[in-house]
Every structure is written in structure tokens, then in C-alpha cells.
């Protein structure tokens, strides 16, 4: 497989915060709601037409749903803030780190999908609160004509790459996870927030030598025209940008591997539509619908039946891309503090 052709990988991350009216009671009403059968679905994976497609496809099979797209960095916090006045029936798209936060706050129902034997349950929650849908490799894309491209984040620290790469904003899950993937290379139990002095110095150089994403900018366009030829990208963004813009990218492939995250689905606690929500989750995670989701948006499904229908390029990619080993429990414990330190001390 051509490494520059990363044709179909999964995740849409930081996007517009869409807080449509989500049902549920006002002040003084019960925290339960949604008894009319309409399902409110929270996700950070609803941009680029995914929300509309899912609503319309679900309607074909008898589900009345409203998909509310919320950036990954805000979604878990929103669910926790609504804990006593729950506004959504289920959530999909977040990774294990965010679901562990929701689990600690007792916001989810324990359940068991019909397709549980068709996925690797080790990717999900051993206690049965959330289950895997889509595998997400997170990468750096590079201009196809870039000569002697960097092979690793550490290469970006040199003067040669000053202001030549874009780091996504830390409000999104992609940026947070890629930051974590860099930081965990420098773990030190005696270091600040579990990271060595060398690690923090490296992260500071990486951030200040690069360019932080500005709201509304076309950072992919900058990669294509070569003005800033490197940027972080979630999996499905690679495919969609290659197809929509008629280009190909090189992909940075560090020896240590790239962070993988897994999009999960969970049922939220405190609504009257729990049974219907489980029925929808069974439908959405099925081989049939995950195959359609993959074909439409270039995801890598966890469902084995859906993966069997994947293109040769997807299968070859999954067989060849190296996954970075990351202690996600350590990340979950420290990620918020890491991001806070980076934003306060390093981002200029």
C-alpha cells in the first residue's frame, strides 16, 4: 500500500458546537424525559454530513432520532453537567478516556449489544458500559511534494520546520490524544504530572516552533499549497480531504507508532427511552449499518462482519499501520491537567 494514500480511516473530531434544543425538562421537572420515543443522540462524530445521513438512514428503519454534534473536548463535560437533568438518550464517538470520566460520574447504563461477539471487547469497557464501534488512527498529513519529510514529532523541533506545521486546538479530542501520545514517551513518576523535565521541554519546543490552529482557517489548504505543509488529522478527514480536494497526502509514520483511539457507544442514564436507545445502538453497531457507515465516511469498523466488506486499501492499512502503546488509565488520570499546563504555559 502506498503510505501517501491513507484511504479510509476513521474519526471526525473538532467541529462546530451545535446545541440544538434537546428535549428534557426545565426547572422543577423530572430529570427523565424523551418518553415520546424520539431519541436524542449526542456525538462528536456528526460533522461533514454524518448527522444528516444518520438521521435519514435511521428513519428508513423506523427510528426517530435527532443527532446533536458537540466537539469532543466539550461533549463529556456537557453530559456530566446535565447529569441531574439528562438531555440525551445515548452517545457515540468519544474515546475510552472520555468514557472513563463519564463512568466515574455514573452517567451511563450498563447494557449488552446484540453484536458483542462481533467486536473485540478488549477495546471497550470490561464492566459493560460502553462498546467499540470504530478504530481511529490519528496522524500527521504532509504535502505530497514535501521533500525529506519529517518522520516523527521530534523532527519538527528543528529550525527547518519552524511555522511549517499546524497543531489542532486542544478543545478537540484529536489534538488532546495526539498530545498525550507525545507526552507518554516521557513518563516519570517523579516528574511534574508524571512527565519528565525533558518531556515538558520537548512539548514546549514542539508547540512554540509550530502554529496553533486558528478558528476558521483552512489548515488543510495550507498543507496542499505548501505554505504550511504539515498538520494533524483524524482518520476520516484524510479520506474526505483527498476525495473532495482531489489530492493525496504523505503520512508521518513515527517508529513508536501513532495513537489509536476507539469510538465507543453508550446508553445514558436517566431517560425514559432506554429500551429504544438500546434498540438503536444494536442497529447502529450491526454489521449492515457499520458497513454502510464505512462506505459513506471511510471509517474502520470494529465489527468483524463490516470489516470483511472493507476495501483492500483499508485492510492493508490496518495490517500495516503501527499502533503506539499507550497506558490509557494514566492518560485519563492526567490529560486535563496536561492540557491546562500546555495552554497556560506554552501556547503563545
C-alpha positions in Angstrom: 0.0 0.0 0.0 1.2 3.5 -0.8 1.8 5.2 2.6 0.7 8.5 1.0 -2.7 7.1 0.2 -4.3 6.6 3.6 -7.7 5.9 2.0 -10.2 5.4 4.7 -9.7 5.7 8.4 -12.0 6.8 11.0 -12.7 9.9 13.0 -14.1 13.2 12.6 -13.1 15.3 15.6 -13.2 19.0 16.4 -16.2 20.6 14.8 -18.9 23.2 15.3 -20.7 23.1 18.7 -24.4 22.5 17.8 -26.5 22.8 20.9 -30.0 22.4 19.4 -33.0 22.0 21.7 -32.6 18.6 23.0 -35.8 17.9 24.9 -35.9 17.2 28.6 -37.5 19.1 31.4 -37.0 22.6 32.6 -36.5 23.8 36.2 -38.6 21.7 38.6 -39.3 18.9 36.2 -38.0 15.3 36.4 -34.6 14.6 35.0 -36.2 11.9 33.0 -37.6 12.6 29.5 -37.8 11.5 26.0 -40.8 9.3 26.6 -42.3 10.2 23.2 -40.0 7.7 21.5 -37.7 10.3 19.8 -34.1 9.6 20.6 -31.6 12.4 21.2 -28.1 11.2 20.2 -25.0 13.1 21.3 -21.8 12.7 19.3 -18.6 14.3 18.4 -18.7 12.4 15.1 -21.6 14.0 13.4 -19.9 16.6 11.2 -19.4 16.6 7.4 -22.9 15.3 6.8 -22.7 12.4 9.2 -25.6 13.8 11.4 -27.9 14.2 8.4 -27.1 10.8 6.9 -27.6 9.0 10.2 -31.0 10.8 10.9 -32.2 9.9 7.4 -30.9 6.4 7.4 -32.3 5.6 10.8 -35.7 7.0 9.7 -35.7 4.4 6.9 -35.7 1.7 9.5 -38.2 3.3 11.9 -36.0 5.3 14.3 -36.9 8.9 15.0 -33.6 10.5 16.1 -32.0 13.9 16.5 -28.2 13.9 16.3 -26.6 16.7 18.2 -22.9 17.4 17.2 -20.7 18.6 20.0 -16.9 18.9 19.9 -15.1 16.1 21.7 -13.5 18.3 24.2 -16.8 19.6 25.3 -19.1 16.6 25.0 -18.2 14.6 28.1 -18.3 17.8 30.2 -21.8 18.6 28.8 -23.1 15.1 29.7 -21.7 15.5 33.2 -23.2 19.0 33.6 -26.6 17.5 32.6 -26.4 14.6 35.0 -29.3 15.8 37.1 -31.4 16.9 34.1 -30.4 14.4 31.4 -31.0 15.7 27.8 -29.8 12.8 25.6 -30.5 9.1 25.3 -27.2 7.8 24.1 -23.8 9.0 23.0 -21.3 7.7 20.5 -17.9 8.8 19.1 -15.9 9.5 22.3 -12.9 7.5 23.2 -12.0 5.4 26.2 -10.5 8.3 28.2 -13.7 10.4 28.0 -16.0 7.4 28.7 -14.0 6.6 31.8 -14.8 10.1 33.0 -18.5 9.5 32.3 -18.3 6.2 34.0 -16.8 7.7 37.2 -19.7 10.2 37.2 -22.3 7.4 37.0 -23.9 8.8 33.8 -24.3 5.6 31.8 -26.5 2.4 31.9 -24.9 -1.0 31.8 -26.1 -2.9 28.8 -25.0 -5.6 26.3 -25.3 -5.2 22.5 -26.5 -7.9 20.2 -23.3 -7.6 18.2 -20.9 -8.0 21.2 -19.5 -11.3 19.8 -18.6 -9.5 16.5 -16.2 -7.0 18.1 -13.0 -7.2 20.2 -14.4 -6.5 23.6 -11.0 -5.7 25.0 -11.3 -2.4 23.1 -14.4 -1.4 25.2 -15.3 -1.4 28.8 -14.9 -4.7 30.8 -17.8 -3.6 33.0 -20.2 -3.3 30.1 -21.0 0.4 30.0 -19.5 1.2 26.5 -18.7 -0.8 23.4 -16.4 -0.2 20.4 -17.7 1.0 17.0 -14.8 2.4 15.0 -11.0 2.3 15.2 -9.3 5.7 14.9 -5.6 6.1 14.0 -4.5 9.8 14.4 -1.8 11.0 12.0 0.0 14.0 10.6 -0.7 14.6 6.9 2.0 16.2 4.8 2.1 17.8 1.3 2.6 15.2 -1.3 5.6 17.0 -2.8 7.4 17.7 0.5 11.0 16.5 0.2 12.8 14.8 3.1 9.7 14.9 5.2 9.9 14.6 9.0 9.4 11.1 10.3 8.5 11.9 13.9 7.2 14.7 16.1 10.7 15.1 17.4 11.9 16.0 14.0 9.6 19.0 14.0 11.7 20.7 16.7 14.4 21.8 14.3 14.5 25.3 12.7 13.8 23.7 9.3 10.2 23.2 10.3 9.5 26.4 12.2 5.9 27.5 11.4 5.6 24.7 8.9 3.2 22.5 10.8 -0.3 23.1 12.4 -1.3 21.8 15.8 -5.0 21.4 16.2 -6.8 23.3 19.1 -6.9 21.4 22.3 -10.6 21.7 22.6 -10.9 18.7 20.3 -10.3 15.0 21.0 -7.8 14.5 18.2 -5.4 17.2 19.5 -5.7 16.1 23.1 -5.0 12.5 22.2 -2.0 13.3 19.9 -0.6 15.5 22.7 -1.0 12.5 25.1 0.7 10.2 22.6 3.7 12.6 22.6 3.8 13.1 26.3 3.7 9.5 27.4 7.1 8.9 25.7 8.5 10.9 28.7 6.8 9.4 31.7 8.5 9.9 35.0 6.8 9.0 38.3 8.8 11.8 40.0 8.1 14.4 37.3 5.5 17.1 37.2 2.1 15.4 36.4 4.0 12.2 35.7 6.2 13.7 32.9 10.0 14.3 33.0 11.6 17.7 32.6 12.9 16.6 29.2 9.3 15.8 28.2 7.9 19.2 29.1 10.9 21.0 27.4 10.2 18.9 24.3 6.5 19.7 24.3 7.2 23.4 24.8 9.6 23.4 21.8 7.1 21.5 19.7 4.3 23.9 20.4 6.2 27.1 20.1 8.0 26.0 16.9 4.7 25.3 15.2 1.5 27.0 14.5 -1.7 26.6 16.6 -4.9 26.2 14.7 -6.8 29.5 14.3 -10.5 29.5 14.2 -11.9 29.3 10.7 -8.5 28.8 8.9 -8.1 26.3 6.1 -5.2 24.4 7.5 -5.7 21.5 5.0 -5.5 24.1 2.2 -2.1 25.2 3.7 -0.9 21.7 3.5 -2.0 21.4 -0.1 -0.5 24.7 -1.3 2.7 24.0 0.7 2.6 27.2 2.8 2.3 25.2 6.0 2.8 21.6 4.7 2.1 19.5 7.7 -0.9 19.2 10.0 -2.6 16.8 12.4 -5.6 14.9 11.1 -8.2 12.4 12.2 -8.6 9.4 10.1 -11.7 10.1 8.1 -10.5 13.6 7.5 -7.7 12.2 5.4 -10.0 10.3 3.1 -12.6 13.1 2.8 -10.0 15.7 2.0 -8.2 13.5 -0.5 -11.5 12.8 -2.3 -13.1 16.2 -2.1 -10.0 18.2 -3.0 -8.6 15.7 -5.4 -5.2 15.4 -3.7 -3.0 12.8 -2.0 -1.0 13.3 1.2 2.1 11.8 2.7 1.6 10.4 6.1 4.1 10.8 9.0 4.8 7.4 10.4 6.9 7.5 13.6 8.7 4.3 14.6 7.0 4.4 18.0 3.6 4.3 16.2 0.6 6.6 16.1 -2.1 6.9 18.7 -5.2 4.8 18.1 -8.4 5.7 19.7 -11.6 3.7 19.5 -15.0 5.4 19.1 -17.5 3.9 21.5 -21.3 3.9 22.0 -23.0 4.1 25.4 -26.5 4.5 26.8 -27.1 7.4 29.1 -28.8 7.0 32.4 -31.9 9.0 33.5 -34.1 8.9 30.4 -37.4 7.0 29.6 -36.2 5.8 26.3 -33.6 3.3 27.5 -35.0 0.3 25.7 -35.4 2.2 22.5 -31.9 3.6 22.8 -30.5 0.1 23.2 -32.5 -1.0 20.1 -31.0 1.9 18.2 -27.4 1.0 19.4 -28.0 -2.6 18.3 -29.0 -1.3 14.9 -26.2 1.2 14.6 -23.4 -1.2 15.6 -24.6 -4.0 13.4 -22.5 -5.3 10.5 -25.0 -4.0 8.0 -25.1 -0.4 9.2 -21.4 -0.2 10.1 -20.7 -1.4 6.5 -22.8 1.5 5.2 -21.2 3.9 7.6 -17.7 2.8 6.5 -18.6 3.1 2.8 -20.1 6.5 3.3 -17.5 8.1 5.6 -14.3 6.0 5.3 -14.3 4.6 8.9 -12.6 1.4 10.0 -15.3 -0.6 11.7 -14.7 -2.7 14.8 -17.5 -5.1 13.7 -15.8 -8.0 12.1 -18.7 -8.6 9.6 -18.4 -5.0 8.4 -14.6 -5.1 8.2 -14.8 -8.1 5.9 -16.5 -5.8 3.4 -13.8 -3.1 3.6 -11.7 -2.2 0.6 -8.3 -3.8 0.1 -6.7 -0.4 0.9 -8.4 -0.3 4.3 -7.4 -3.9 5.2 -3.9 -3.3 4.1 -3.7 -0.1 6.1 -5.0 -1.8 9.3 -2.4 -4.6 8.7 0.5 -2.2 8.3 0.0 0.8 10.5 1.8 0.5 13.8 -0.3 1.3 16.9 1.5 3.2 19.7 1.4 1.6 23.1 -0.3 3.9 25.5 -1.4 3.5 29.1 -4.9 5.0 28.8 -5.6 4.8 32.5 -2.5 7.0 33.1 -3.7 9.3 30.3 -7.2 9.6 31.7 -5.9 10.5 35.1 -3.7 13.3 33.8 -4.9 14.5 30.5 -7.0 17.5 31.7 -4.0 18.7 33.8 -1.6 18.3 30.9 -3.8 20.3 28.6 -4.2 23.0 31.2 -0.5 23.3 31.7 0.2 23.4 28.0 -2.4 26.0 27.3 -1.4 28.2 30.2 2.4 28.0 29.9 3.3 27.0 26.3 0.7 28.3 23.9 1.5 31.9 22.9 
